[in-house]
Amino acid sequence: MTITDLPRAAVDDADADGLLARAAGGDRQAFGTFYDVTAPRVYALLLALTRDTPRSEALLEEVYVEA
């Protein structure tokens, strides 16, 4: 099983924006939910661009750690 095989939570853009705002305010649960909702798409994009699973996983981590 890969990260792209995981089911996606249904969250619209407004909900994602709200989660991100709460996460920026230190809400760890909101960050976890934001990650769960957005990481599969971000990972799929990174994998399509790099065609390198380990590199895509490392970049995915960087995206969320840097944010």
C-alpha positions as CSV (number, residue, x, y, z in Angstrom):
1,M,0.0,0.0,0.0
2,T,1.2,3.5,-0.9
3,I,0.1,6.9,0.3
4,T,-1.9,7.3,-2.9
5,D,-3.9,4.2,-2.1
6,L,-5.2,5.7,1.1
7,P,-8.8,7.0,1.0
8,R,-9.1,10.8,0.9
9,A,-11.1,12.7,3.4
10,A,-13.8,14.9,1.8
11,V,-12.9,18.5,2.5
12,D,-13.7,21.4,0.3
13,D,-11.4,24.4,-0.3
14,A,-13.0,26.5,2.4
15,D,-12.6,23.8,5.0
16,A,-9.0,23.3,4.0
17,D,-8.4,27.0,4.3
18,G,-9.9,26.9,7.8
19,L,-7.8,23.9,8.8
20,L,-4.7,25.7,7.6
21,A,-5.6,28.8,9.5
22,R,-6.2,26.8,12.7
23,A,-3.0,24.9,12.1
24,A,-1.0,28.2,11.8
25,G,-2.5,29.1,15.1
26,G,-1.0,26.0,16.7
27,D,-3.9,23.6,16.5
28,R,-2.1,20.2,16.0
29,Q,-5.3,18.3,15.3
30,A,-6.2,20.8,12.5
31,F,-2.7,20.3,11.1
32,G,-3.1,16.5,11.2
33,T,-6.4,16.7,9.4
34,F,-5.0,19.2,6.9
35,Y,-2.1,16.8,6.2
36,D,-4.4,13.8,5.8
37,V,-6.6,15.7,3.4
38,T,-3.8,17.2,1.2
39,A,-0.8,14.9,1.4
40,P,-2.1,12.3,-1.1
41,R,-2.5,14.9,-3.8
42,V,0.8,16.6,-3.0
43,Y,2.6,13.3,-3.0
44,A,1.0,12.2,-6.3
45,L,2.1,15.5,-7.9
46,L,5.7,15.1,-6.5
47,L,5.8,11.5,-7.8
48,A,4.6,12.5,-11.2
49,L,7.3,15.2,-11.4
50,T,10.2,13.3,-10.0
51,R,9.3,9.7,-10.9
52,D,11.3,8.8,-7.8
53,T,9.5,7.3,-4.8
54,P,12.1,8.0,-2.1
55,R,12.7,11.5,-3.4
56,S,9.0,12.2,-3.5
57,E,8.5,11.0,0.1
58,A,11.4,13.3,1.2
59,L,10.0,16.3,-0.6
60,L,6.6,15.6,0.8
61,E,8.0,15.8,4.3
62,E,9.9,19.0,3.5
63,V,6.7,20.6,2.2
64,Y,4.9,20.1,5.5
65,V,7.8,20.7,7.7
66,E,8.7,24.0,6.0
67,A,5.1,25.1,6.1
